[in-house]
Amino acid sequence: MLTRMTDVLDTSSARCLTVEAHRCRGGAAEVDKSSEEAGPSDTRYRAMYATGEVLGQLHRSDSMIAAVSRAAGVVVEPSVATYIYYRKGDFIALHRDQEICKTVLLVWLAGPGGPLHVHPDLSHLDPDQLSRVSREAGGHPANGARHLLQEGPLLMTGSVVPHHRPPHDGDEELVMASFCFDHRPA
């Protein structure tokens, strides 16, 4: 599943997220697993991460849970939400999200949006095979569907569909919010 959710955030909520993301930037944790020493089956990435009160409240709101559940066709429950900051050269290699991110909503907040490449054609690969494909392609295989983050919130089955963000080439930082949802047991 991959769909745009243009109605999930109103202008006021988007503005509040953007303000909070900029305010939280100073306390963001830098994570750098960009070297091969990260381990052969580890996802290679480099970016900065932070959380915030507004982000958490919106993530747990009845309106967001209902909207995401409707779009995903399954009842979801919030698991983790973060602000992600991509500086020049930051990236995330081909990967699937962790299991608690069965459904993920990515929201562009500021800076040059840039692409997210998705590879539904690689969904059948087991973790070792996916890691091998990622390593052989330098983390960024060609031929994936390219989606521009600034075109609106993007909902996807993050733990199923492999995806990656190539190295950020803009001088201005990209800021986005990631809302992960698990599926509620029936």
Buried (B, 14 or more C-beta within 10 A) or exposed (E): BBEEBEEBBEEEBBEBBBEBBBEBBEEBEEEEBBEEEBEEEEBBBBBBBBBBEBBBEBBEEEEBBEBBBEBBEBBBBBBBBBBBBBBEEBBBBBBBBBEBBBBBBBBBBBBBBBBBBBBBEBEEBEEEEBBBBBBEBEBBBEEBBEBEBBEBBBBBBBBBBBBBBBBBEEEEBBBBBBBBBBBEEE
